Amino acid sequence: MTFQPRMQNRIEGFAVGSLHRRAWNGIVADLWDVECGAYAGGHYVARDPRLFILLDQSGSGRPVIKRSPTENGGRQDSRISPISYVPAEMELWVDIKGVQTLRHLDLHFDATGIGRRLMEEIDPDRLNHPNLLFADPSIMSLAELIAKEIANPAPLNDLYGDSLCLALIISALKIEKASQRKRSALAPWQLRRATEFIDANCLRNIRLEELAELTGLSQSHFSHSFKVSTGMAPHQWQMKARLDKAKTLLIGSGHPLTTIAAETGFSDQAHFTRVFRQHVGTTPARWKRTQTV
């Protein structure tokens, strides 16, 4: 089956000048040229991980990338911070003022399929940890070559574009050979401190460095040891905590699903239902009926 990227967005203020798309083995690459109104932007969430690379822009303003609609966010500049890696299911808001045109490359990819091609699973901590607004000359060089190939009216052999995209993903995620060194589990006090912190703060974005600092470990050490201790990555534990709060509200509050979605940090009822089904195996409404019979 051909990989198809799955994204939901609510956008305004954009006029598409051109869109060129190429699909390779588990990768879809979109090259966008857009014109922006006095204000442009929107909300984005995708079911697959993606890389957003700003190739060029005109105007005195800079796009602002935010992880929630209320935070200040960071300014994306094609000269100093053109690249963002966005994990699957991570919500993103973009505000654009003072920008006339944008040219950007979007790479959507099937993480499971890429892992099979590399003959090893991609480290979940790398895959699920966002990396917004960074620069890397080697990645930009690959992105420019990919953009040129996408726009080429007489494209080269598929192996060329596919190899460029795979190399870019490997570089952006810093995918290395799996280490043979095993991490030990967290000490009981470290595990208790981390899980209590996640449970208490699960409705906001928790940074990995916060959890590492709580336990006195490096981010890499903490991530591996947490998974050894719990069987799941920190972000998975956080999602479980959010869904546990949602289950409590479903049973005891009588609130409609739209209210429960908002109170547990989801963008809307559709996002809440999709994530609930993915993790629980059924919709919130059906799950609630099974608890009240």
Backbone torsions as a table, in degrees:
resi	resn	phi	psi	omega
1	MET	NA	136.2	179.0
2	THR	-72.5	134.7	178.9
3	PHE	-68.1	130.2	177.4
4	GLN	-122.8	120.5	178.8
5	PRO	-66.0	146.6	-177.1
6	ARG	-124.6	109.7	-177.1
7	MET	-135.6	142.0	170.4
8	GLN	-113.4	139.0	176.5
9	ASN	-150.6	155.7	171.8
10	ARG	-127.3	109.3	-172.1
11	ILE	-127.9	161.2	176.4
12	GLU	-152.3	156.2	172.0
13	GLY	83.0	9.4	-179.5
14	PHE	-109.8	141.8	169.5
15	ALA	-125.1	119.4	-175.8
16	VAL	-76.8	119.1	174.0
17	GLY	-78.6	-45.2	175.9
18	SER	-159.2	151.7	173.8
19	LEU	-135.9	122.7	174.8
20	HIS	-116.1	131.3	-178.1
21	ARG	-126.5	137.4	171.3
22	ARG	-131.7	142.9	178.3
23	ALA	-121.2	130.8	175.9
24	TRP	-120.1	-155.5	-173.1
25	ASN	-78.1	92.0	-179.8
26	GLY	79.8	12.9	-177.6
27	ILE	-135.7	135.0	172.0
28	VAL	-122.1	127.3	-178.1
29	ALA	-117.4	125.7	178.9
30	ASP	-114.8	129.6	175.4
31	LEU	-110.7	114.6	-174.8
32	TRP	-108.5	136.5	164.7
33	ASP	-121.2	115.8	-174.8
34	VAL	-130.7	151.4	171.2
35	GLU	-103.8	141.9	-174.8
36	CYS	-113.2	140.3	174.7
37	GLY	-77.4	-172.8	178.7
38	ALA	-56.4	-37.4	168.9
39	TYR	-130.7	136.1	174.7
40	ALA	-141.2	156.8	178.4
41	GLY	156.1	-166.7	180.0
42	GLY	162.5	-169.6	-177.7
43	HIS	-119.9	135.5	-175.8
44	TYR	-132.6	140.3	169.5
45	VAL	-151.3	132.7	-176.8
46	ALA	-126.5	152.0	179.8
47	ARG	-85.3	-4.3	179.5
48	ASP	-128.1	151.4	177.4
49	PRO	-66.3	154.7	-177.8
50	ARG	-153.1	159.0	173.8
51	LEU	-117.8	131.0	178.2
52	PHE	-113.1	119.2	-174.5
53	ILE	-124.9	115.2	-179.8
54	LEU	-83.1	112.8	-176.0
55	LEU	-87.8	-38.0	-177.0
56	ASP	-161.5	157.9	177.7
57	GLN	-158.0	157.8	174.1
58	SER	-129.1	150.4	-177.0
59	GLY	112.2	163.6	-176.5
60	SER	-83.8	-17.5	-178.1
61	GLY	-83.5	177.8	177.7
62	ARG	-138.8	138.9	175.0
63	PRO	-60.2	140.4	178.1
64	VAL	-108.9	122.6	-177.6
65	ILE	-102.9	127.2	-175.6
66	LYS	-132.9	148.0	177.1
67	ARG	-94.2	-6.0	172.5
68	SER	-150.2	156.9	-176.5
69	PRO	-68.6	-14.7	-174.7
70	THR	-101.8	-13.0	-177.6
71	GLU	-82.9	163.9	-177.8
72	ASN	-71.9	-36.8	177.8
73	GLY	77.8	-178.0	-179.5
74	GLY	-120.9	151.0	-177.9
75	ARG	-89.2	126.0	179.6
76	GLN	-92.1	122.3	-176.7
77	ASP	-122.1	128.6	-178.3
78	SER	-65.1	-14.1	-179.3
79	ARG	-94.8	-33.2	-172.7
80	ILE	-126.3	-14.9	179.7
81	SER	-149.7	60.7	-170.3
82	PRO	-84.7	-10.1	-167.7
83	ILE	-115.8	138.0	172.2
84	SER	-137.7	131.1	171.4
85	TYR	-101.4	126.7	-175.7
86	VAL	-120.1	114.2	179.2
87	PRO	-65.3	163.9	175.5
88	ALA	-59.7	141.6	175.4
89	GLU	70.8	4.1	178.0
90	MET	-84.4	127.8	179.6
91	GLU	-80.1	144.7	-178.6
92	LEU	-141.9	138.6	175.1
93	TRP	-116.7	142.4	179.9
94	VAL	-130.0	129.5	174.0
95	ASP	-118.6	131.7	-177.3
96	ILE	-132.1	118.3	175.0
97	LYS	-132.8	144.4	177.8
98	GLY	72.2	20.8	177.9
99	VAL	-118.8	129.1	-179.3
100	GLN	-90.8	-46.2	-178.2
101	THR	-137.3	152.6	176.1
102	LEU	-134.3	142.7	170.0
103	ARG	-127.8	119.6	-177.5
104	HIS	-143.3	155.7	179.5
105	LEU	-110.9	127.8	175.4
106	ASP	-113.0	125.7	175.1
107	LEU	-113.5	113.7	174.0
108	HIS	-102.5	139.3	-178.9
109	PHE	-146.0	152.7	177.0
110	ASP	-87.0	104.2	-174.6
111	ALA	-61.8	-38.6	179.5
112	THR	-64.9	-43.4	179.2
113	GLY	-65.6	-40.0	177.7
114	ILE	-64.1	-40.5	177.5
115	GLY	-59.5	-41.7	178.0
116	ARG	-62.6	-40.0	180.0
117	ARG	-65.8	-33.8	179.0
118	LEU	-83.8	-5.5	179.4
119	MET	63.1	28.8	171.7
120	GLU	-163.8	148.8	178.9
121	GLU	-67.5	137.8	174.7
122	ILE	-69.6	135.5	179.8
123	ASP	-52.0	117.0	-177.9
124	PRO	-58.0	-31.8	-180.0
125	ASP	-67.5	-36.3	174.8
126	ARG	-70.4	-41.4	-175.1
127	LEU	-66.9	-32.9	-173.8
128	ASN	-103.8	4.5	179.6
129	HIS	-100.9	115.3	-179.4
130	PRO	-67.1	150.1	175.7
131	ASN	-138.0	93.6	-173.1
132	LEU	-99.6	140.7	169.8
133	LEU	59.4	64.3	176.2
134	PHE	-127.9	166.7	-179.2
135	ALA	-122.1	145.8	176.5
136	ASP	-158.0	110.8	-176.1
137	PRO	-58.5	-37.3	-178.3
138	SER	-68.1	-38.4	177.3
139	ILE	-65.5	-41.5	179.7
140	MET	-64.1	-37.3	177.6
141	SER	-62.6	-43.2	177.5
142	LEU	-64.9	-41.2	-179.4
143	ALA	-61.9	-41.0	178.8
144	GLU	-64.4	-39.8	177.5
145	LEU	-66.0	-39.8	178.3
146	ILE	-64.2	-45.5	180.0
147	ALA	-60.1	-42.4	179.2
148	LYS	-63.0	-39.7	-179.9
149	GLU	-69.7	-38.3	179.5
150	ILE	-63.3	-41.4	-177.8
151	ALA	-80.1	-8.4	-177.4
152	ASN	-67.1	119.6	179.3
153	PRO	-68.6	-15.7	176.6
154	ALA	-125.7	75.2	-173.2
155	PRO	-62.5	152.4	178.3
156	LEU	-77.9	-177.3	177.7
157	ASN	-53.4	141.0	-177.5
158	ASP	-54.9	-29.5	-178.8
159	LEU	-60.3	-30.0	-178.2
160	TYR	-66.4	-57.8	-179.6
161	GLY	-64.2	-39.5	179.1
162	ASP	-60.2	-44.4	-178.9
163	SER	-66.1	-39.7	177.8
164	LEU	-61.5	-46.0	-179.0
165	CYS	-64.6	-43.1	180.0
166	LEU	-63.9	-40.6	177.9
167	ALA	-63.2	-39.2	179.4
168	LEU	-65.3	-43.7	179.9
169	ILE	-63.6	-44.5	178.1
170	ILE	-58.6	-43.1	-179.1
171	SER	-68.4	-44.6	-176.8
172	ALA	-65.4	-38.6	-179.5
173	LEU	-90.6	-2.6	-179.3
174	LYS	51.5	51.6	-178.0
175	ILE	-77.1	121.2	179.7
176	GLU	-119.0	171.3	172.5
177	LYS	-61.6	139.2	-177.9
178	ALA	-58.5	132.7	179.3
179	SER	-73.9	141.7	177.5
180	GLN	-86.3	-8.9	-177.4
181	ARG	-77.1	129.3	-178.4
182	LYS	-93.8	138.1	175.1
183	ARG	-90.2	143.9	175.6
184	SER	-82.0	165.2	178.1
185	ALA	-70.7	162.2	174.3
186	LEU	-67.4	149.8	170.7
187	ALA	-65.3	152.8	-178.4
188	PRO	-51.7	-42.4	-179.2
189	TRP	-67.2	-34.0	178.3
190	GLN	-68.2	-44.1	179.6
191	LEU	-63.5	-43.6	179.9
192	ARG	-62.7	-44.8	-179.0
193	ARG	-63.5	-42.2	-178.3
194	ALA	-68.0	-47.0	-177.0
195	THR	-68.8	-36.6	177.7
196	GLU	-65.6	-38.3	178.7
197	PHE	-66.3	-44.2	179.5
198	ILE	-63.0	-45.6	-178.8
199	ASP	-61.3	-37.7	-177.5
200	ALA	-76.3	-23.9	-174.0
201	ASN	-120.9	20.5	-169.8
202	CYS	-68.7	-15.3	-178.0
203	LEU	-85.7	-2.1	175.5
204	ARG	-120.3	171.9	176.7
205	ASN	-74.6	117.4	179.1
206	ILE	-98.1	124.2	179.8
207	ARG	-82.3	142.8	-179.4
208	LEU	-60.3	-35.0	-179.7
209	GLU	-65.0	-28.2	176.5
210	GLU	-63.9	-44.6	-178.3
211	LEU	-69.9	-38.7	178.2
212	ALA	-63.3	-41.7	179.8
213	GLU	-65.1	-37.6	178.5
214	LEU	-59.7	-33.2	-174.2
215	THR	-104.1	-0.4	177.3
216	GLY	71.7	27.5	-177.6
217	LEU	-120.9	165.0	170.1
218	SER	-71.1	161.9	-179.2
219	GLN	-61.8	-42.9	-179.8
220	SER	-64.1	-46.1	-179.7
221	HIS	-61.5	-45.1	-179.1
222	PHE	-61.4	-46.6	-177.4
223	SER	-58.3	-46.7	-179.1
224	HIS	-67.2	-42.2	-177.6
225	SER	-70.1	-34.6	177.3
226	PHE	-63.2	-42.0	180.0
227	LYS	-68.0	-36.4	175.3
228	VAL	-61.1	-40.4	-176.0
229	SER	-73.9	-37.4	-170.3
230	THR	-113.8	-16.5	-176.0
231	GLY	82.8	3.8	179.1
232	MET	-144.6	157.2	177.8
233	ALA	-74.0	159.0	-179.5
234	PRO	-54.8	-41.6	-178.3
235	HIS	-67.1	-29.7	177.5
236	GLN	-70.7	-37.3	177.0
237	TRP	-63.9	-40.6	179.3
238	GLN	-63.3	-43.3	178.8
239	MET	-63.9	-38.4	176.4
240	LYS	-60.7	-41.4	179.5
241	ALA	-64.6	-40.5	178.3
242	ARG	-63.9	-42.9	-179.3
243	LEU	-69.4	-32.8	175.2
244	ASP	-62.7	-40.4	176.5
245	LYS	-64.9	-39.7	178.7
246	ALA	-63.5	-40.9	178.3
247	LYS	-61.8	-41.2	178.5
248	THR	-60.6	-42.8	179.0
249	LEU	-68.8	-36.8	178.9
250	LEU	-60.9	-39.4	-176.8
251	ILE	-80.7	-42.4	-167.0
252	GLY	-107.7	-12.6	-170.8
253	SER	-97.8	-31.6	-174.1
254	GLY	76.1	5.7	179.8
255	HIS	-71.7	150.3	173.4
256	PRO	-68.3	162.6	-176.8
257	LEU	-61.3	-33.3	179.4
258	THR	-61.7	-40.4	179.7
259	THR	-69.2	-44.3	-179.8
260	ILE	-63.2	-40.1	177.7
261	ALA	-59.1	-45.5	-179.3
262	ALA	-66.3	-40.8	-176.5
263	GLU	-72.5	-18.2	179.6
264	THR	-109.6	15.7	167.5
265	GLY	88.5	13.4	178.6
266	PHE	-93.9	152.9	-173.6
267	SER	-68.4	-34.4	178.7
268	ASP	-164.6	179.3	-177.1
269	GLN	-63.0	-37.3	-179.0
270	ALA	-64.3	-42.6	178.1
271	HIS	-63.7	-43.8	178.4
272	PHE	-59.2	-47.8	-177.8
273	THR	-63.3	-41.9	-178.7
274	ARG	-63.1	-45.8	-178.9
275	VAL	-69.2	-39.3	179.3
276	PHE	-60.9	-46.4	179.7
277	ARG	-63.7	-39.3	-178.8
278	GLN	-61.5	-39.1	-174.4
279	HIS	-94.4	-31.7	-174.1
280	VAL	-101.6	-25.5	178.1
281	GLY	98.3	0.1	178.4
282	THR	-155.1	173.0	-179.0
283	THR	-79.7	160.2	177.8
284	PRO	-57.9	-41.7	-178.0
285	ALA	-64.3	-43.3	179.4
286	ARG	-68.2	-39.2	178.2
287	TRP	-61.8	-41.9	179.9
288	LYS	-61.0	-41.0	179.3
289	ARG	-62.2	-35.8	-179.7
290	THR	-70.7	-20.1	-178.9
291	GLN	-89.9	-14.1	-173.7
292	THR	-112.4	1.9	178.6
293	VAL	-81.3	NA	NA
